[in-house]
């Protein structure tokens, strides 16, 4: 092609004439369409209203050249892919086509796609998820569903407002906290306003990982009458929620996840009072409200949850929580009463959940691998999540009531 173009120019020069319309068309058609388009865009930018030396024009030219370079890279990859496809086809033909899929309903290109993905298909796969993580087998939608299930199963998280479950993207989350503010006062007309002070600190949320792996043989997954894949996944999520609940209630100030019992205000009942009553819950609500809080949830240990349901009105013998033949009350003055086996015995907590914060670094995700134990034909189910917290804005927002043992 280059020789033919040179011949056209030399002929016109030797005859001391310009190029004819046919010769000009031949020259233009010899330039690749994408290159012609790029040149047109560059000329349009140079001759545009901004001029040749403006930053806008230079940026547009740079963008056009980058696009051309990207197209050239794609073209080289396509050539390399075609070479690899030709090599594989030749190998398959030498093997009597035993390596090629046998579905005769598809054309030859579709058959080859079933044997080896193109580079474009591979890029699409890695854009959805890394090959080591399963690619399309672990879509984002699954993770979102699992996060919802985890929250539904967690007694602690169910009581928190959605806005108080904080997501973050590093190993530590700092939530600024105003701990003290003063300076407001009455001011006489024309007098200077008093200067106020504010003291700030922060709630720290270091991310901690919860993880577990479960193995199952391919035979039991194939032969079981139950949907074991789903059951294994649900069980992993249930165990993760139980692990988090245990720490959210009982974690010490130096533990990986701080709990609310260590950060709240503890009130021990007088000697001889072995159960927490509705009167004690009412007193705790008043203590939360005294610091401008709004009680929103009651958590009870197993024994105290039962005691509240069985509490009887003095003199009448009637159950405060409702008739045993009806539905037992699940609220106290409109607050949900939630029972948790992770609270210590003889413990009830009244809290303003809007003052509690939990950090989520990574939602609970379950990934499945059929390759990790390839030689023993086992399938692995892996759950991981990273959580942080719990943070309590002020101790008065969590009132812990302890009955005498």
C-alpha positions in Angstrom: 0.0 0.0 0.0 2.8 2.4 0.9 4.5 1.6 -2.5 1.3 2.3 -4.4 0.9 5.7 -2.6 4.5 6.7 -3.3 4.0 5.8 -7.0 0.9 8.0 -7.1 2.8 11.0 -5.7 5.9 10.4 -7.9 3.7 10.2 -11.0 1.9 13.4 -10.2 5.3 15.1 -9.5 6.9 13.9 -12.7 4.0 15.2 -14.8 4.2 18.5 -12.9 0.6 18.4 -11.9 -1.6 18.1 -8.8 -3.3 15.0 -7.7 -6.6 14.1 -9.4 -9.8 13.5 -7.5 -9.4 9.8 -7.9 -5.8 9.9 -6.6 -6.8 12.0 -3.6 -9.6 9.5 -2.8 -7.1 6.7 -3.0 -4.7 8.5 -0.6 -7.5 9.2 1.9 -8.9 5.6 1.8 -5.5 4.2 2.5 -5.5 5.9 6.0 -7.2 3.7 8.7 -10.6 5.0 9.6 -9.7 5.5 13.3 -6.6 7.5 12.4 -8.7 9.7 9.9 -11.2 10.3 12.7 -8.4 11.3 15.1 -6.9 13.7 12.7 -10.3 15.2 12.0 -10.8 15.7 15.8 -7.4 17.3 16.2 -7.9 19.7 13.2 -11.3 20.6 14.6 -9.8 21.4 18.0 -7.0 23.4 16.5 -9.3 25.5 14.3 -12.0 25.8 17.0 -13.0 28.9 19.0 -10.3 28.2 21.7 -7.4 28.4 19.3 -4.4 26.1 18.9 -2.5 27.1 22.1 -5.4 27.0 24.6 -5.4 24.5 27.5 -8.7 23.1 26.3 -7.3 22.4 22.9 -4.2 20.7 24.3 -6.3 18.6 26.7 -8.6 17.5 23.8 -5.6 16.6 21.6 -4.0 14.6 24.5 -7.3 12.8 25.1 -7.6 11.9 21.4 -4.0 10.6 21.3 -4.5 8.6 24.5 -7.6 7.0 22.9 -5.6 6.2 19.8 -2.9 4.6 21.9 -5.6 2.5 23.7 -7.0 1.4 20.4 -3.6 0.4 19.2 -3.1 -1.7 22.4 -6.4 -3.4 21.9 -5.5 -4.1 18.3 -2.3 -5.8 19.3 -4.1 -7.8 21.9 -6.7 -8.9 19.3 -3.9 -10.0 17.0 -2.2 -11.9 19.8 -5.6 -13.5 20.7 -6.2 -14.5 17.1 -2.8 -16.1 17.0 -3.5 -18.1 20.2 -6.9 -19.1 18.9 -5.4 -20.3 15.7 -2.8 -22.3 17.6 -5.4 -23.9 19.8 -7.6 -24.7 16.7 -4.6 -26.3 15.0 -3.9 -28.4 18.2 -7.6 -29.5 18.4 -7.6 -30.5 14.7 -4.5 -32.5 15.1 -6.2 -34.3 18.1 -9.2 -35.1 16.0 -11.3 -32.3 17.4 -11.7 -34.3 20.7 -10.9 -31.1 22.6 -13.6 -29.0 21.0 -17.1 -28.9 22.5 -19.5 -31.1 20.6 -22.6 -28.9 20.4 -23.3 -28.7 16.6 -26.0 -26.1 17.1 -23.4 -23.3 17.4 -21.1 -21.9 14.8 -17.3 -22.4 15.0 -16.6 -19.1 16.8 -19.1 -20.0 19.6 -17.5 -23.5 19.9 -14.1 -21.9 20.4 -15.5 -19.4 23.0 -16.6 -22.4 25.1 -13.1 -23.7 25.0 -11.2 -20.5 25.9 -12.5 -17.0 26.7 -11.3 -14.0 24.7 -9.3 -11.2 26.3 -12.4 -9.0 26.2 -14.4 -11.7 28.1 -11.5 -12.1 30.6 -11.4 -8.3 31.2 -15.2 -8.3 31.8 -14.8 -11.2 34.3 -12.1 -9.5 36.3 -14.1 -6.2 36.3 -16.9 -8.1 38.2 -14.5 -9.9 40.6 -11.0 -11.2 40.7 -10.5 -14.7 39.4 -9.2 -15.9 42.7 -12.4 -14.7 44.4 -14.7 -16.5 42.0 -15.5 -13.8 39.5 -19.1 -14.0 38.5 -19.8 -16.6 41.2 -19.6 -14.0 44.0 -21.7 -11.1 42.8 -22.2 -8.0 45.0 -25.9 -8.7 45.3 -25.2 -11.8 47.4 -23.1 -9.8 49.9 -25.9 -7.3 50.4 -28.4 -10.1 51.1 -26.1 -11.6 53.6 -25.6 -8.3 55.4 -29.3 -8.0 55.8 -29.6 -11.5 57.2 -26.8 -10.9 59.6 -28.6 -7.8 60.9 -31.9 -9.6 61.2 -30.3 -12.4 63.3 -28.2 -10.1 65.6 -30.2 -9.2 68.7 -27.9 -6.2 69.2 -27.9 -4.8 65.7 -31.7 -5.1 65.4 -32.2 -2.4 68.0 -29.8 0.1 66.5 -31.0 2.8 64.0 -29.6 2.1 60.5 -27.7 5.4 60.6 -25.7 4.3 63.6 -24.2 1.3 61.7 -21.3 3.2 60.2 -19.4 1.9 57.1 -15.8 3.0 56.6 -12.8 2.2 54.3 -9.7 2.0 56.4 -8.5 0.0 59.4 -9.6 2.7 61.9 -12.7 4.9 62.1 -12.7 8.0 64.3 -16.1 9.6 65.2 -15.7 13.1 66.6 -17.4 13.5 69.9 -18.4 16.7 71.7 -17.9 15.9 75.4 -18.4 19.3 77.0 -19.8 22.7 76.1 -20.5 25.8 78.3 -20.6 29.5 78.1 -24.4 30.2 77.7 -25.6 32.8 80.1 -28.0 35.8 80.4 -26.6 38.9 78.9 -27.6 42.5 79.6 -28.5 44.8 76.8 -25.4 46.1 75.1 -23.1 43.9 77.2 -20.4 41.8 75.7 -21.4 38.2 75.0 -19.6 35.6 77.1 -17.1 33.3 75.4 -18.0 29.6 75.4 -15.8 26.6 75.4 -16.2 23.2 73.7 -14.2 20.1 74.5 -13.9 17.4 71.8 -12.7 13.8 71.8 -13.5 10.9 69.6 -14.9 7.4 69.5 -12.3 5.0 68.0 -13.3 2.0 65.9 -10.5 -0.3 65.0 -11.6 -2.9 62.4 -11.5 -6.6 63.6 -12.1 -9.6 61.4 -14.5 -12.4 62.2 -14.0 -15.5 60.0 -14.6 -19.2 59.6 -14.3 -21.9 57.0 -16.5 -25.0 56.6 -15.7 -28.0 54.4 -18.1 -30.4 52.8 -17.5 -33.3 50.4 -19.0 -33.1 46.9 -20.8 -36.4 47.6 -22.8 -35.1 50.5 -23.6 -31.9 48.6 -24.9 -33.9 45.7 -26.7 -36.7 47.6 -28.3 -34.8 50.5 -32.1 -34.2 50.3 -31.5 -30.8 51.9 -30.1 -27.7 50.3 -26.8 -28.0 52.1 -25.1 -25.2 50.3 -27.7 -22.7 51.6 -27.8 -24.4 55.0 -24.1 -24.1 55.4 -24.1 -20.5 54.4 -27.0 -19.6 56.8 -25.2 -21.4 59.6 -22.0 -19.5 59.1 -24.0 -16.2 59.2 -25.8 -17.3 62.3 -22.5 -18.1 64.1 -21.1 -14.7 63.0 -24.0 -12.9 64.4 -23.7 -14.8 67.7 -20.0 -14.0 67.9 -20.7 -10.3 67.4 -23.6 -10.2 69.9 -21.4 -11.8 72.5 -18.7 -9.1 72.1 -21.2 -6.3 71.6 -22.6 -7.0 75.1 -19.6 -8.3 77.0 -16.5 -7.0 75.4 -14.1 -5.3 77.8 -12.5 -1.9 77.3 -9.3 -3.6 76.2 -10.9 -6.4 74.1 -11.0 -6.3 70.3 -14.6 -5.2 70.3 -15.8 -3.1 73.2 -19.1 -4.0 74.8 -21.9 -1.8 76.2 -21.8 -3.4 79.7 -18.2 -2.1 80.2 -19.1 1.4 78.9 -22.5 2.0 80.6 -23.7 3.0 84.0 -24.3 0.1 86.4 -26.9 0.1 89.1 -27.0 -2.8 91.5 -30.3 -3.5 93.3 -30.5 -3.6 97.0 -29.7 -6.8 98.9 -32.4 -9.4 98.8 -33.9 -8.3 95.5 -33.1 -11.2 93.2 -35.1 -10.1 90.1 -35.4 -7.0 88.0 -39.0 -5.6 87.9 -40.9 -3.2 85.7 -40.4 -0.6 88.4 -36.6 -1.0 88.0 -36.9 -0.6 84.3 -39.0 2.6 84.8 -36.2 4.0 87.1 -33.6 3.2 84.4 -35.7 5.0 81.8 -35.8 8.0 84.0 -32.0 8.0 84.4 -31.6 8.0 80.6 -34.1 10.8 80.2 -32.4 12.9 82.9 -29.4 13.4 80.6 -31.7 14.3 77.6 -31.6 10.8 76.3 -34.6 8.9 74.8 -34.8 5.2 75.9 -35.5 3.0 72.9 -34.7 -0.6 73.8 -34.6 -3.0 76.7 -32.2 -6.0 76.6 -32.7 -8.7 79.2 -30.8 -11.8 80.1 -32.7 -15.1 79.7 -33.7 -15.4 83.4 -34.7 -11.7 83.7 -36.7 -11.8 80.5 -38.7 -14.7 81.9 -39.0 -12.9 85.3 -40.5 -9.8 83.6 -43.0 -11.9 81.7 -44.1 -13.7 85.0 -44.2 -10.5 87.1 -47.7 -10.2 88.7 -49.6 -7.1 89.8 -49.6 -6.8 93.6 -52.8 -8.0 95.1 -54.5 -9.1 91.9 -52.3 -12.0 90.8 -52.6 -10.9 87.2 -49.5 -11.0 85.0 -48.1 -7.6 84.2 -46.9 -8.9 80.8 -50.4 -10.1 79.8 -52.4 -13.3 80.2 -50.5 -16.6 79.7 -53.2 -17.7 77.3 -52.5 -14.6 75.1 -49.4 -13.2 73.5 -46.9 -12.2 76.2 -46.0 -8.5 76.1 -42.8 -7.9 74.1 -42.7 -4.2 75.1 -42.3 -2.1 78.2 -43.8 1.4 78.0 -43.5 1.1 74.2 -39.9 -0.1 74.3 -39.1 -3.4 72.7 -37.9 -6.0 75.2 -35.2 -8.3 73.6 -33.8 -11.4 75.3 -30.2 -12.3 74.8 -28.4 -15.4 76.1 -25.1 -13.4 76.0 -26.1 -11.0 78.8 -25.0 -12.3 82.3 -27.6 -13.7 84.5 -29.8 -11.2 86.5 -29.0 -8.4 84.1 -31.3 -5.9 82.2 -30.1 -3.0 80.1 -32.1 0.0 79.2 -30.5 2.1 76.4 -30.9 5.0 74.0 -29.8 3.1 70.9 -29.3 6.4 69.0 -26.3 7.0 71.2 -24.7 3.6 70.3 -22.5 3.2 67.2 -21.1 0.2 65.4 -18.5 0.3 62.6 -18.7 -2.1 59.6 -15.4 -2.2 57.6 -16.6 -5.1 55.4 -20.0 -6.7 55.3 -20.3 -10.5 55.9 -19.5 -12.3 52.7 -19.5 -16.0 51.9 -17.3 -17.4 49.2 -17.2 -20.9 47.8 -14.2 -22.7 46.5 -14.1 -26.0 44.7 -10.3 -25.8 44.1 -8.8 -25.4 47.6 -9.1 -29.1 48.3 -9.1 -30.3 44.7 -7.3 -33.5 45.5 -9.8 -34.6 48.1 -12.9 -33.4 46.2 -14.2 -31.1 48.9 -15.9 -27.8 48.7 -15.0 -24.9 51.0 -17.4 -22.3 52.4 -15.6 -19.2 53.8 -17.3 -16.4 55.8 -15.4 -13.2 56.7 -16.5 -9.8 58.0 -14.7 -6.9 59.6 -16.5 -5.0 62.4 -15.6 -2.2 64.8 -17.2 -1.0 67.9 -19.4 -0.7 69.9 -19.0 3.0 70.8 -21.2 4.6 73.5 -21.5 8.4 73.2 -22.0 8.8 77.0 -22.3 6.3 79.9 -25.7 7.6 80.9 -27.2 6.4 77.6 -26.7 2.7 78.7 -28.3 1.9 82.1 -27.3 -1.6 83.3 -29.4 -3.0 86.1 -28.0 -5.9 88.1 -30.1 -7.9 90.5 -28.4 -9.6 93.5 -27.1 -13.1 92.8 
